[in-house]
């Protein structure tokens, strides 16, 4: 299901209390690269689901085609950018 590799190197997050919020998030999170083809897959899938009614699923295929057109690339993008989202979430929760 996931196309993202599971062997990504874990880099420990280091935070400095004197840095600004954006600088802290950028320093704590390594730059993840989302492949352009994965973003294009999600965009094309969303356009197909919006403008071609046959791709929205039905009685025979269920929801498998909408999942593979839009759900799978979004899950992969979320997996590849998980450290960035977690760092932002930690930063927001720490300020509250």
Backbone torsions as a table, in degrees:
resi	resn	phi	psi	omega
1	UNK	NA	-51.1	-178.4
2	UNK	-85.4	137.0	176.5
3	UNK	-97.3	-12.0	-180.0
4	UNK	-72.9	141.0	179.8
5	UNK	-72.1	144.7	178.8
6	UNK	-90.9	-1.8	-176.0
7	UNK	-102.4	35.3	178.1
8	UNK	-72.5	139.1	-178.2
9	UNK	-71.6	132.1	177.6
10	UNK	-85.1	125.5	178.5
11	UNK	-111.6	124.5	-179.3
12	UNK	-64.5	138.2	-179.9
13	UNK	-81.4	126.3	176.9
14	UNK	-115.5	136.6	-177.7
15	UNK	-128.5	140.1	177.1
16	UNK	-111.2	129.7	-176.1
17	UNK	-69.0	-17.3	-176.5
18	UNK	-92.8	-6.6	-179.8
19	UNK	-81.2	160.0	174.7
20	UNK	-74.0	169.5	-176.8
21	UNK	-62.2	-46.8	-178.7
22	UNK	-66.0	-40.8	179.0
23	UNK	-65.0	-36.4	179.2
24	UNK	-65.6	-45.6	-179.4
25	UNK	-64.8	-42.0	-179.9
26	UNK	-66.7	-37.2	-179.7
27	UNK	-73.5	-33.5	-176.1
28	UNK	-79.3	-21.6	-173.9
29	UNK	-116.4	124.1	175.5
30	UNK	-67.7	153.1	-177.7
31	UNK	-70.2	112.1	176.0
32	UNK	-89.6	139.5	178.5
33	UNK	-109.8	121.8	175.1
34	UNK	-93.6	123.7	-179.0
35	UNK	-59.8	141.9	-179.0
36	UNK	-62.2	-34.2	-178.7
37	UNK	-67.1	-28.4	179.6
38	UNK	-72.5	-40.1	176.5
39	UNK	-66.4	-41.9	178.1
40	UNK	-62.9	-38.6	177.7
41	UNK	-60.4	-44.0	-180.0
42	UNK	-66.3	-41.1	-179.3
43	UNK	-67.5	-46.9	179.2
44	UNK	-63.7	-40.6	177.6
45	UNK	-62.4	-41.4	178.1
46	UNK	-65.2	-40.5	178.2
47	UNK	-66.3	-40.9	177.6
48	UNK	-62.7	-43.8	179.5
49	UNK	-66.0	-31.7	-179.1
50	UNK	-76.1	-36.2	-170.9
51	UNK	-111.8	-10.2	179.2
52	UNK	-119.9	102.1	-176.2
53	UNK	-60.8	-26.9	-178.4
54	UNK	-67.4	-20.5	-178.9
55	UNK	-85.5	-2.5	-176.5
56	UNK	-83.4	2.4	179.1
57	UNK	95.3	168.0	-179.4
58	UNK	-168.7	-161.9	-177.7
59	UNK	-66.7	-38.5	-176.0
60	UNK	-80.0	-49.6	-175.0
61	UNK	-90.1	-15.0	-177.9
62	UNK	66.9	-137.5	-178.3
63	UNK	-108.0	22.7	-177.8
64	UNK	-71.9	-40.9	-179.8
65	UNK	-65.8	-46.1	175.6
66	UNK	-60.6	-34.6	177.5
67	UNK	-63.5	-48.1	-177.2
68	UNK	-71.8	-25.3	178.1
69	UNK	-80.5	-36.4	-174.8
70	UNK	-126.7	-41.3	-175.6
71	UNK	-66.4	-47.3	-177.4
72	UNK	-62.5	-46.5	178.4
73	UNK	-66.1	-32.6	178.4
74	UNK	-69.7	-36.8	175.9
75	UNK	-64.3	-42.0	179.2
76	UNK	-65.4	-41.8	178.1
77	UNK	-63.6	-42.3	178.2
78	UNK	-63.5	-38.2	179.4
79	UNK	-67.2	-42.3	-178.6
80	UNK	-68.5	-28.4	-177.5
81	UNK	-106.3	19.4	-174.4
82	UNK	-62.3	-37.6	-179.0
83	UNK	-66.4	-37.8	178.6
84	UNK	-63.9	-46.3	-179.5
85	UNK	-65.5	-40.1	179.3
86	UNK	-65.4	-38.2	178.8
87	UNK	-66.6	-40.9	177.8
88	UNK	-65.7	-42.1	179.3
89	UNK	-63.6	-43.2	177.1
90	UNK	-61.1	-40.7	-179.6
91	UNK	-65.3	-42.4	179.2
92	UNK	-66.1	-42.8	-179.9
93	UNK	-68.6	-33.0	179.0
94	UNK	-69.9	-31.1	178.4
95	UNK	-76.1	-18.4	-179.2
96	UNK	-92.1	NA	NA
